[in-house]
Amino acid sequence: MRRAPIVFSTLLSGNLLPSSSTAMAAAERTLLRTVLYSTAATSPRSRWWSSPSPAASFPSKSVSVGLAGALSFSLTLVTAAEAKERLSPELFPKNVVLYQYEACPFCNKVKAFLDYYDIPYKIVEVNPLSKKEIKWSDYKKVPILVVDGEQLVDSSDIINKLSHRLHPDNSAVDEEEAKWRRWVDEHLVHVLSPNIYRTTSEALESFDYIAKHGNFSTTERFTAKYAGAAIMYIISKKLKKKHNITDERAALYEAAETWTKALNGRDFLGGSQPNLADLAVFGVLRPIRYLKAGRDMVENTQIGEWYQRMETAVGEPAGTKA
């Protein structure tokens, strides 16, 4: 018998839900590790911003303004592309394998770093129920990054070690960068789940992506989409209370505006190039980029332009499926 129907039907059964706060917290952690955060995918090159309407829809006197805007947009993309830090391939590890859940924000933090530095890596999608792909490891969470045979765990620690390898002569600690990296792990990620599972339709939107792109059997895929969406809709309300969130969208918009204010007029927190904090924020936001929550965030905050620059600077994915 498949495990997915057992897992989800058990959790959906009211009389079998944990009754104590400790048991509930344990169940929440298990579910979050299992189903994580998700997106609804469209074309991989889609953008959060929309293209202008055809020229005929604009008054003729606006043509010059449109051309100026197009030129400014092009220059922005060129500047962002130049922001990619180029390092000697001799510094790169020879063999990198990432064990991940596609929709996991912490996995996406690691991928943002690898993509930005154009470090080739193989991707192994882990089945969140059986976790058979990582049975070889004593560590049962993702991401796990195997670098030239060495196992690295915990997204922030993975990035620290890789960054030191790529910049062996840079031992200075950037306090601003460190502060905002902590903010990502301690605040921003906790705002995402209550938003992407805010309503039943948004929960289904998220789990449609998980079902299509996660490593599930046919039975597990069907169960994950419908039972998982229902479960996470319920759990998101508990997470909202746990993290003292009154209004999900307001909390998301506030986080986005907090980040853009921290930029203080700079293209990136790192100045002319992204630093590790830029990559962390970008990485955890990537899983929601095509969701209603992500679209709403861009429409109601100033984060879209920074995200656009980051997407151009990070560039195409450097990973391939193993």
C-alpha positions as CSV (number, residue, x, y, z in Angstrom):
1,M,0.0,0.0,0.0
2,R,1.2,3.5,-0.9
3,R,2.3,5.6,2.1
4,A,0.9,8.9,0.7
5,P,-2.8,8.0,1.2
6,I,-2.0,6.8,4.7
7,V,-0.1,9.9,5.6
8,F,-2.6,12.4,4.3
9,S,-5.8,10.6,5.3
10,T,-4.5,10.1,8.8
11,L,-3.7,13.8,9.2
12,L,-7.0,14.8,7.7
13,S,-8.9,12.7,10.2
14,G,-9.9,15.1,13.0
15,N,-9.8,12.6,15.8
16,L,-6.2,11.6,14.8
17,L,-4.8,15.1,14.8
18,P,-2.3,15.7,17.6
19,S,-4.1,17.1,20.7
20,S,-1.1,18.5,22.6
21,S,0.8,21.6,21.5
22,T,4.0,19.7,21.5
23,A,2.6,17.0,19.2
24,M,1.0,19.6,17.0
25,A,4.3,21.4,16.6
26,A,6.0,18.1,15.7
27,A,3.3,17.4,13.2
28,E,3.7,20.8,11.7
29,R,7.4,20.4,11.3
30,T,6.9,17.0,9.6
31,L,4.4,18.4,7.2
32,L,6.4,21.4,6.4
33,R,9.4,19.2,5.6
34,T,7.2,17.0,3.5
35,V,5.2,19.5,1.5
36,L,7.2,22.6,2.0
37,Y,6.5,25.8,0.0
38,S,5.4,25.7,-3.6
39,T,4.7,27.6,-6.8
40,A,2.5,27.4,-9.8
41,A,4.8,27.2,-12.8
42,T,4.5,28.9,-16.1
43,S,7.1,29.4,-18.8
44,P,10.6,29.3,-17.1
45,R,11.4,32.7,-18.6
46,S,8.2,34.4,-17.5
47,R,8.6,37.6,-15.5
48,W,6.8,39.2,-12.6
49,W,6.4,42.4,-14.6
50,S,4.1,42.6,-17.6
51,S,5.1,43.8,-21.1
52,P,3.6,47.1,-22.4
53,S,0.4,46.8,-24.5
54,P,0.8,47.1,-28.3
55,A,1.8,50.5,-29.5
56,A,-1.6,51.1,-31.0
57,S,-3.1,51.2,-27.5
58,F,-1.0,54.3,-26.6
59,P,-1.6,57.8,-27.8
60,S,0.9,58.9,-30.4
61,K,2.4,61.6,-28.2
62,S,3.5,58.9,-25.8
63,V,5.8,57.2,-28.3
64,S,8.9,59.2,-27.3
65,V,8.2,58.4,-23.6
66,G,7.8,54.7,-24.5
67,L,11.1,54.7,-26.4
68,A,12.8,56.4,-23.5
69,G,11.4,53.8,-21.1
70,A,12.4,51.0,-23.4
71,L,16.0,52.3,-23.5
72,S,16.1,52.7,-19.7
73,F,14.8,49.1,-19.4
74,S,17.5,47.8,-21.7
75,L,20.2,49.7,-19.9
76,T,19.0,48.3,-16.6
77,L,19.3,44.8,-18.0
78,V,22.8,45.4,-19.3
79,T,23.8,46.8,-15.9
80,A,22.3,43.8,-14.1
81,A,24.0,41.4,-16.4
82,E,27.4,43.1,-15.7
83,A,26.7,42.6,-12.0
84,K,27.5,38.9,-12.2
85,E,30.7,38.1,-10.5
86,R,33.1,36.1,-12.7
87,L,35.5,33.8,-11.0
88,S,38.2,31.5,-12.4
89,P,36.8,28.0,-13.0
90,E,39.9,26.7,-11.2
91,L,38.2,27.7,-8.0
92,F,35.1,25.7,-8.8
93,P,34.5,22.2,-7.2
94,K,34.7,19.4,-9.7
95,N,31.6,17.4,-8.8
96,V,28.5,19.0,-7.2
97,V,25.2,17.2,-6.5
98,L,22.2,18.9,-4.9
99,Y,19.5,16.8,-3.1
100,Q,16.4,19.0,-3.0
101,Y,12.7,19.6,-3.1
102,E,12.0,21.8,-6.1
103,A,9.8,24.2,-4.1
104,C,11.9,24.4,-1.0
105,P,13.0,28.0,-0.2
106,F,16.2,26.8,1.5
107,C,17.1,24.7,-1.5
108,N,16.4,27.7,-3.8
109,K,18.8,29.8,-1.7
110,V,21.6,27.3,-2.5
111,K,20.6,27.2,-6.1
112,A,20.7,31.0,-6.4
113,F,24.3,30.9,-5.2
114,L,25.3,28.1,-7.5
115,D,23.6,29.8,-10.5
116,Y,25.0,33.2,-9.8
117,Y,28.6,31.8,-9.9
118,D,27.8,29.5,-12.8
119,I,28.9,26.4,-10.8
120,P,27.6,23.3,-12.7
121,Y,25.7,20.9,-10.5
122,K,23.5,17.9,-10.7
123,I,20.0,17.9,-9.2
124,V,18.4,14.9,-7.4
125,E,14.8,15.5,-6.6
126,V,14.0,13.8,-3.3
127,N,10.7,12.0,-2.7
128,P,9.4,13.8,0.4
129,L,7.5,10.7,1.7
130,S,10.0,7.9,1.3
131,K,13.2,10.0,1.1
132,K,14.8,7.0,-0.5
133,E,17.2,9.3,-2.5
134,I,18.9,10.3,0.8
135,K,18.8,7.0,2.7
136,W,22.6,7.0,2.4
137,S,22.8,10.1,4.7
138,D,22.2,10.3,8.4
139,Y,20.9,13.8,7.7
140,K,17.2,13.6,6.6
141,K,16.5,17.2,5.6
142,V,17.1,19.1,2.4
143,P,19.1,20.7,1.0
144,I,22.1,18.3,1.1
145,L,24.9,19.4,-1.2
146,V,27.7,16.9,-2.0
147,V,30.8,18.7,-3.1
148,D,33.6,16.5,-4.4
149,G,32.4,13.7,-2.1
150,E,31.9,15.9,1.0
151,Q,28.4,16.2,2.4
152,L,27.3,19.8,3.3
153,V,24.0,20.5,5.1
154,D,22.0,23.6,6.2
155,S,21.5,26.2,3.5
156,S,23.3,29.0,5.2
157,D,26.3,26.8,6.2
158,I,26.5,25.4,2.7
159,I,26.7,28.9,1.2
160,N,29.3,30.0,3.9
161,K,31.6,27.1,3.0
162,L,31.2,27.5,-0.8
163,S,31.7,31.3,-0.5
164,H,35.0,30.8,1.5
165,R,36.1,28.3,-1.2
166,L,35.5,30.8,-3.9
167,H,37.0,33.8,-2.0
168,P,39.7,32.2,0.1
169,D,41.4,35.6,0.8
170,N,38.3,37.3,2.0
171,S,37.9,36.7,5.7
172,A,36.2,40.0,6.6
173,V,32.7,39.8,8.0
174,D,30.2,42.2,6.4
175,E,27.8,43.0,9.3
176,E,25.1,44.4,7.1
177,E,25.1,41.3,4.9
178,A,25.1,39.0,7.9
179,K,22.2,40.9,9.5
180,W,20.0,40.5,6.4
181,R,20.9,36.9,5.9
182,R,19.6,36.3,9.4
183,W,16.5,38.2,8.6
184,V,15.8,35.9,5.7
185,D,16.1,32.8,7.8
186,E,14.4,34.1,10.9
187,H,11.6,36.3,9.4
188,L,11.1,36.3,5.6
189,V,10.7,32.5,5.2
190,H,8.0,32.4,7.9
191,V,5.9,34.9,6.1
192,L,5.7,32.9,2.9
193,S,3.7,29.8,4.0
194,P,0.7,31.7,5.4
195,N,0.5,33.6,2.1
196,I,0.8,30.8,-0.4
197,Y,-1.7,28.7,1.5
198,R,-3.8,31.6,2.5
199,T,-7.0,30.4,0.7
200,T,-8.1,27.1,-0.6
201,S,-7.6,28.2,-4.2
202,E,-4.1,29.4,-3.4
203,A,-3.3,26.2,-1.6
204,L,-4.4,24.2,-4.7
205,E,-2.4,26.5,-6.9
206,S,0.7,25.7,-4.9
207,F,0.1,21.9,-4.7
208,D,-0.6,21.7,-8.4
209,Y,3.1,22.6,-8.9
210,I,4.2,20.2,-6.2
211,A,2.2,17.4,-7.8
212,K,3.7,18.0,-11.2
213,H,7.3,18.7,-10.3
214,G,7.8,16.7,-7.1
215,N,9.2,13.2,-7.0
216,F,5.9,11.3,-6.5
217,S,4.4,8.1,-7.7
218,T,1.1,8.5,-9.6
219,T,-1.0,7.7,-6.5
220,E,1.2,10.0,-4.3
221,R,0.9,12.8,-6.8
222,F,-2.9,12.8,-6.8
223,T,-3.0,12.6,-3.0
224,A,-0.4,15.3,-2.6
225,K,-2.3,17.8,-4.6
226,Y,-5.7,17.5,-3.0
227,A,-5.0,16.2,0.5
228,G,-1.8,18.2,0.8
229,A,-3.5,21.5,-0.1
230,A,-6.2,20.9,2.5
231,I,-3.7,20.1,5.2
232,M,-1.5,23.0,4.5
233,Y,-4.4,25.4,4.3
234,I,-5.2,24.4,7.9
235,I,-1.6,24.4,9.1
236,S,-1.0,27.8,7.5
237,K,-3.5,29.3,9.9
238,K,-1.6,27.8,12.8
239,L,1.6,29.2,11.4
240,K,0.0,32.6,11.1
241,K,-0.8,32.5,14.8
242,K,2.6,31.1,15.7
243,H,4.4,33.9,14.0
244,N,2.0,36.6,15.2
245,I,0.8,37.5,11.7
246,T,-2.5,39.3,11.7
247,D,-2.9,39.9,8.0
248,E,-0.9,37.6,5.7
249,R,-0.6,40.0,2.7
250,A,0.2,43.0,4.9
251,A,3.0,41.0,6.5
252,L,4.4,40.0,3.0
253,Y,4.2,43.5,1.7
254,E,5.9,44.9,4.8
255,A,8.7,42.3,4.4
256,A,9.2,43.3,0.8
257,E,9.2,47.0,1.6
258,T,11.6,46.5,4.5
259,W,14.0,44.8,2.1
260,T,13.7,47.5,-0.6
261,K,14.3,50.2,2.1
262,A,17.4,48.4,3.2
263,L,18.8,48.8,-0.4
264,N,18.8,52.5,0.2
265,G,18.9,53.4,-3.4
266,R,21.5,50.8,-4.4
267,D,21.0,48.3,-7.2
268,F,21.8,45.5,-4.7
269,L,22.5,45.4,-1.0
270,G,26.1,44.5,-2.1
271,G,26.2,47.7,-4.2
272,S,27.0,47.2,-7.8
273,Q,26.9,43.4,-7.4
274,P,24.7,41.1,-5.4
275,N,26.1,39.9,-2.0
276,L,25.0,36.8,-0.1
277,A,22.0,38.6,1.4
278,D,20.7,39.5,-2.1
279,L,21.1,35.9,-3.1
280,A,19.3,34.7,0.0
281,V,16.3,37.0,-0.5
282,F,16.1,36.2,-4.2
283,G,16.5,32.5,-3.5
284,V,13.6,32.2,-1.0
285,L,11.3,34.3,-3.2
286,R,11.9,32.3,-6.3
287,P,9.5,29.5,-5.2
288,I,6.6,32.0,-5.1
289,R,7.4,34.0,-8.2
290,Y,4.5,32.7,-10.3
291,L,2.0,32.4,-7.5
292,K,-0.8,34.8,-6.7
293,A,1.1,35.8,-3.6
294,G,4.1,36.7,-5.6
295,R,2.1,38.6,-8.2
296,D,0.3,40.6,-5.5
297,M,3.6,41.4,-3.8
298,V,5.1,42.9,-6.9
299,E,2.0,44.9,-7.7
300,N,1.7,46.4,-4.3
301,T,5.4,47.0,-3.3
302,Q,8.6,48.3,-4.9
303,I,10.5,45.0,-4.9
304,G,9.9,44.1,-8.6
305,E,12.7,46.2,-10.0
306,W,15.3,44.7,-7.6
307,Y,14.0,41.2,-8.4
308,Q,14.3,42.0,-12.1
309,R,17.9,43.0,-11.7
310,M,18.6,39.9,-9.6
311,E,17.1,37.5,-12.1
312,T,19.3,39.0,-14.8
313,A,22.4,39.0,-12.6
314,V,21.9,35.4,-11.5
315,G,21.2,34.3,-15.0
316,E,20.2,30.9,-16.3
317,P,20.2,27.8,-14.1
318,A,23.5,26.0,-13.9
319,G,22.0,22.8,-12.7
320,T,20.9,19.7,-14.6
321,K,18.9,16.7,-13.5
322,A,21.1,13.8,-12.4
